[in-house]
Amino acid sequence: MTMKQIEQSLAMFRKSCVEKTGVDSALIDGMHKGNFPDDDKQLKCFALCIAETAGTLTKKKELSEPKVRKQIETQLPANLRELALGALEKCKDVQKGYKDPCDRMYYSTKCMYEFSPNNFLYP
């Protein structure tokens, strides 16, 4: 996929998941600046919705490393693959510390942001 195609997909994911969760778009924008409040359930469930929409979860609503790896290798431009695989490796087990699926995806997303804030690709 080209960066333009990725950006278009992310915009569609965002629109759909904002509608499903009712989250304030300003909170999503804040994630791009490193603002990950611990007390907003809608924002946390937005992260789960994005992962569901992207098709990267197991039936138990856990991040599927093989699914994510396959998407990285087949959909990201070559210049971003190594970085994305590094983020996946660092963050794949964050979810094990949480029972709630929304928390699992939210804190996994936060880890990915912290891995490389300047390259954070998120709706």
KOLKE-785372 format. One line per field, with one value per residue (C-alpha): residue number from 0; residue in three letters; chain; x, y, z. Coordinates in Angstrom, 2 decimals. Example, Ala and Ser with C-alpha at 12.3 -4.5 7.8 and 13.67 -1.06 7.14 Angstrom:
KOLKE-785372
resi	c(0|1)
resn	c(ALA|SER)
chain	c(A|A)
xx	c(12.30|13.67)
yy	c(-4.50|-1.06)
zz	c(7.80|7.14)
***
This chain:
KOLKE-785372
resi	c(0|1|2|3|4|5|6|7|8|9|10|11|12|13|14|15|16|17|18|19|20|21|22|23|24|25|26|27|28|29|30|31|32|33|34|35|36|37|38|39|40|41|42|43|44|45|46|47|48|49|50|51|52|53|54|55|56|57|58|59|60|61|62|63|64|65|66|67|68|69|70|71|72|73|74|75|76|77|78|79|80|81|82|83|84|85|86|87|88|89|90|91|92|93|94|95|96|97|98|99|100|101|102|103|104|105|106|107|108|109|110|111|112|113|114|115|116|117|118|119|120|121|122)
resn	c(MET|THR|MET|LYS|GLN|ILE|GLU|GLN|SER|LEU|ALA|MET|PHE|ARG|LYS|SER|CYS|VAL|GLU|LYS|THR|GLY|VAL|ASP|SER|ALA|LEU|ILE|ASP|GLY|MET|HIS|LYS|GLY|ASN|PHE|PRO|ASP|ASP|ASP|LYS|GLN|LEU|LYS|CYS|PHE|ALA|LEU|CYS|ILE|ALA|GLU|THR|ALA|GLY|THR|LEU|THR|LYS|LYS|LYS|GLU|LEU|SER|GLU|PRO|LYS|VAL|ARG|LYS|GLN|ILE|GLU|THR|GLN|LEU|PRO|ALA|ASN|LEU|ARG|GLU|LEU|ALA|LEU|GLY|ALA|LEU|GLU|LYS|CYS|LYS|ASP|VAL|GLN|LYS|GLY|TYR|LYS|ASP|PRO|CYS|ASP|ARG|MET|TYR|TYR|SER|THR|LYS|CYS|MET|TYR|GLU|PHE|SER|PRO|ASN|ASN|PHE|LEU|TYR|PRO)
chain	c(A|A|A|A|A|A|A|A|A|A|A|A|A|A|A|A|A|A|A|A|A|A|A|A|A|A|A|A|A|A|A|A|A|A|A|A|A|A|A|A|A|A|A|A|A|A|A|A|A|A|A|A|A|A|A|A|A|A|A|A|A|A|A|A|A|A|A|A|A|A|A|A|A|A|A|A|A|A|A|A|A|A|A|A|A|A|A|A|A|A|A|A|A|A|A|A|A|A|A|A|A|A|A|A|A|A|A|A|A|A|A|A|A|A|A|A|A|A|A|A|A|A|A)
xx	c(0.00|1.09|1.14|-1.89|-3.81|-2.78|-3.91|-7.26|-7.76|-6.89|-9.38|-12.13|-11.24|-11.33|-14.71|-16.26|-14.82|-15.70|-19.30|-19.23|-17.61|-18.73|-15.20|-14.25|-11.98|-9.83|-8.80|-7.73|-5.74|-4.12|-2.81|-0.70|0.95|1.54|-1.56|-2.97|-5.36|-5.99|-9.62|-11.46|-13.26|-14.48|-10.93|-9.74|-12.55|-11.73|-8.32|-10.07|-12.37|-9.41|-7.72|-10.99|-11.53|-7.96|-8.47|-5.56|-7.31|-7.89|-11.36|-10.53|-9.97|-6.23|-3.66|-2.61|1.11|0.95|-1.87|-0.09|3.21|1.53|-0.08|3.21|5.01|2.34|0.82|3.41|5.93|9.38|10.86|8.43|8.48|11.55|10.36|6.86|8.24|10.40|7.34|5.43|8.27|8.52|4.77|3.23|3.16|1.82|-1.71|-0.91|-1.13|-4.81|-8.04|-10.31|-9.99|-10.24|-7.39|-5.29|-5.47|-5.18|-2.00|-0.56|-1.23|0.42|3.49|3.66|3.47|6.27|8.43|8.58|6.45|7.58|6.44|3.15|0.67|-2.78|-6.21)
yy	c(0.00|3.55|6.06|7.76|4.46|3.81|7.30|6.79|3.45|4.99|7.80|5.26|3.23|6.37|7.51|4.10|3.63|7.16|6.39|3.04|4.27|7.90|8.98|12.65|13.15|15.55|12.62|10.63|13.61|13.78|10.23|11.51|13.88|11.22|11.95|8.62|9.32|6.30|7.14|7.32|4.06|5.31|6.08|2.68|0.95|3.04|1.32|-2.05|-1.05|-0.04|-3.40|-5.24|-3.23|-3.88|-7.60|-7.99|-9.72|-13.31|-14.59|-13.80|-10.15|-10.37|-8.92|-11.63|-11.36|-13.44|-11.30|-8.06|-9.36|-10.41|-6.98|-5.22|-7.37|-7.11|-3.65|-1.23|0.49|-1.11|1.90|1.40|-2.38|-2.76|-0.05|-1.56|-5.04|-3.60|-1.99|-5.26|-7.17|-4.65|-4.31|-7.71|-8.82|-5.59|-6.98|-9.84|-7.40|-6.59|-8.58|-6.05|-6.14|-2.34|-1.94|-4.55|-2.71|0.77|0.06|-1.90|1.17|3.41|1.17|1.43|5.21|5.27|3.02|5.66|8.78|10.40|7.41|6.64|5.58|5.67|6.92)
zz	c(0.00|-0.58|2.28|0.74|0.76|4.36|5.40|3.64|5.41|8.76|8.18|7.41|10.52|12.65|11.34|11.90|15.39|16.52|15.54|17.37|20.59|20.80|21.76|21.52|18.48|20.51|22.72|19.66|18.42|21.86|21.44|18.54|21.03|23.68|25.76|26.92|29.83|32.05|32.81|29.47|28.67|25.28|24.19|25.36|23.49|20.42|20.41|20.56|17.70|15.54|16.15|15.37|12.21|11.11|11.61|14.03|16.94|18.00|18.86|22.50|21.50|22.02|19.65|17.22|16.59|13.37|11.95|12.77|11.41|8.15|7.73|8.41|5.85|3.16|3.60|4.94|2.71|2.96|4.78|7.72|8.06|10.26|12.63|12.83|13.46|16.25|17.84|17.57|19.23|22.08|22.65|21.86|25.50|27.06|26.71|29.10|32.00|31.37|31.44|29.76|25.94|25.70|28.20|26.37|23.06|24.56|26.48|23.55|21.40|24.00|23.95|20.17|20.39|22.97|20.80|18.07|18.60|15.34|13.29|15.06|12.39|13.95|12.90)
***
